[in-house]
Amino acid sequence: MAHRRFSALLALSAVLFSLPLLINASAVRAKSTNGSFIVDRVRTNDPVVFITIDDGSVITDGLVQLLLSRKIPVANFVLSEALKTHWKALHRIQRPGTSFENHSETHRLMSSLSLKEQTSEICRANEHVRGNYKKVPVFFRPPGGSHNSNTVIAAKQCGIKKIVMWNVEADQGKIVRSGGGSIQRGDIILLHYLNSLESSLKVVLAEIKRLGLRPASLRDYLDPAPAVTPTPTTTSTTLG
């Protein structure tokens, strides 16, 4: 009898000892999953950065010519209204490496919305992009970077593969990197379709050229499609 009690206590001790390890392992897996679904830069050894442009309120002929002449791959996080207003200009900048992604339908802050409202914002924006460009977005960028746990659920329900944030902002001739310092490989650079975009983009291109970097297609590096060597859309980029 004593032997059976000792064995039972031993088994219980083993379970109690392993329980924190199981809990910690689950936390690590959850953290890893969330970390891979929400990104603000790309882990890569290639000398590349990623140019992303939000919204779509001002798109000048000079900007279109700059994007086309220098063959710059861009991830466009455009709004549904911009797709209607600037569809001719946006269609002109389509080229290999350039994609149109999801920035919500009406630019409302995700963290202020319910799960149902967030899902509607993201899924409806997906339909607008697909209707204009025949391809469904794979990335979502929450307006203002505002998001919560429901944003992840809503994005996944709408077929989004990753929520893409940023760690570098460029505007008015200034470049600000989160954490300070110069632009580094793998950085995701945020710009906006403003009057200053053309000049800001030129500043960014000059700076990354100085640093020995080049712009690359975000989908080549983050789209979870079958793995391929991510080079075809980056080799022809002209930095000037």
N, C-alpha and C positions, 0 to 999 in steps of 0.2 A: 504493500500500500504506500509506504513511504517512497519507494522507488518511483511509483506512478505519479505521486504528487511532485516529486523533484523533476520528472520528465515534463510534466505539464507546465511547471514554473519556468523551466528552461525554454520550452517552446514559446511561452508568452513573452519572455524576455527578448527572445530573438525577434518576434514580431514588433515589439515596442522599440527595439533598437533600430530595426530597418524602416519603421514608419517615417521618421524625419527624412531619411534618405530618399524614400519614395516621393514624399511631398516636395523636397528640394528638386528632385529630378523632374517632376511635373512642372514646377515653376520655371526651371531652366528651359524645358521644351516650349512652354508657353511664351517665355520671353524671346526665345529664338524664332518662333513662328511669327510673333508680332513684329520683331525686328526685321525679318525678311519681307514682311508684307508692307511695312511702312519704311521708306528709305529717304534719306536726305543727301546721300552721296553713293557712289558706286565703288565697290571694292574691285580694283583692277591694277595690274602692273603696266598696262599700256599708257602711253603719254597722251591721254585724252581727257577732255572735259565735255560737259553736256549743256547745250544752250536750250533753255526753255522760255517760251514767251506766253504770257497770260492775257486773258480778256479779249481785246480786239476792237478797241474804240477808235484807234487812229492807225491807218495803214496807207502810207504814202507810196507814190511811184518810185521815189528814190530808195525806199526801204526794200521794195520788191526787187528792184534791179540789184541792190547790194546782195540780197539773199541768193539771187539766181546767178549773178556773175561770179561770186566767190564759192558757189556750190556748198552753202552752209547747211548741214543737217540740223533741223529744229524740231523739237517737240512742242507743238502748239496746244496750249490749254485754253481753248477758245470757249466763249459763251454762246448759247443758242441764238441770242439776238445778233451777235457778231456774224454768225454763219449766214444770217439773212441779209444783213446790211452790207457786209464786205465779201460776199461769196465770190465775186469775180477776182478780186485781188488775192484771196486765199487760195483759189484754184490755181492761180498763176504760179504760186510758190511751191506747188507740189513737185516733188522730185524724189528720187531714191534717198532714203535716210530721213525724210521729213514726214512727220506723222501728226494726226489731229486727235487729241485726247480729250478727256472729260474734265470740265471745270464747274460742273453743276449747270442746272438750267437757268436759275435766276440769281446766282451769286449770293445766296443767303448763307449766313454762318451755320455750319453744320451742327456745332455744339448747342445751338439754340433751338434745334428742331428735334422732333420725335423720330423714332426709327422709321415709321411709316413715311414721314415727310422727307427724311433723308433719302430713303429708297426711291421715292418718286422723283426727287431732284436729280439723282444720279442716273436712274434708268431712263427717264425722259430725255436727258441730255445725250445719252448713248444713242437713242433713236434719231435725234436731230443730226448727230455727226454721221451716223450710218446713212441717213437719207441724203446727205450732201456728198459724202466721200466714199460710200459703198463699203466702208470698213468700220467695224465696231471698235471703239477705244479699248485699250487694255490697261491704261493708266488713269488714275483719278487724282486730281489735286484739289483739296478742299479750299474754298475761298478764304483768304487770309491765313491759311494754315490751320484754321479752327477745326478740331475733330475730337471725337470721343470714341468709346468702345462701340457705340451704335453705328458710327461711320464705317468701321471695319466690317460689321455685319452687313450693312446696306451695300457697301461696295462689292462684297463677295456675292451677294444675292443678285447684283446687276451684272455679274460676270467680269468685274474688274480684277486684274491680276496683281496690281500693286498700287498703293497710295504713294505718290511721288511728291516729296517736299523739296527743299533746297537748302544749301548751306552757303551760297554766295548770292548777293544782290548787286545789281548794277543799274545806275540811273544818274542822269545829270553829270556824266563824266566821272562818277565815283564808283569804286568797286569795294564792297564791304564783305569780308569773309567771316563767317561765324567762328569765333575763337581767335580771330586776327591772322595776320600773316598774308602771304601771297596765295594766289590760286594754286591748287595742287591737283594732281591727276585724280580723276574720279569725282571731282566736284560737280555739283549740279547748280547751274547759274540761272537765276531768275531775272527776267526783264519783263516789261509790260509794253503793250501796244499804245505808247504815248507819243507825243510830238518829239520827245527826246530820244526815242528808241534808236533811230538810225545813227546818231552821233554816239550814243552809249554803246551800241553794238560794235562800232568801229574801235572804240577804246578797248573793249573786251578782246577783240580779235588781235589788236596790237599787243596787248599784255600777254595773252596766251602764246603768241608767236615768240615774244621775248623770252618766255619761260620754257620754250621747247615743247609746247603742248599743241594739240589740235582739237577742233570740235568733232564729236562723233555722234552717231545715232543712238538715242537712248534705247530704242527697241532692240538694237543689235546686242546690247549688253544686259538688258533687264527683262526683255520679253521671254517668259519661260517656255519658248518653243524648243524643238529639238536642237541640241547644242551645235553651233557652227562657229567657225573662226570669224570673229566680228571685225572684218576688215573691209568688205567691198564698198561700203558707203562712206568710208573715211579717207581713202587714199587719194581722192581727187579734189579734196577741199583746198581752196585757194585762200590764203590768209592775206595776201596783198603785201 
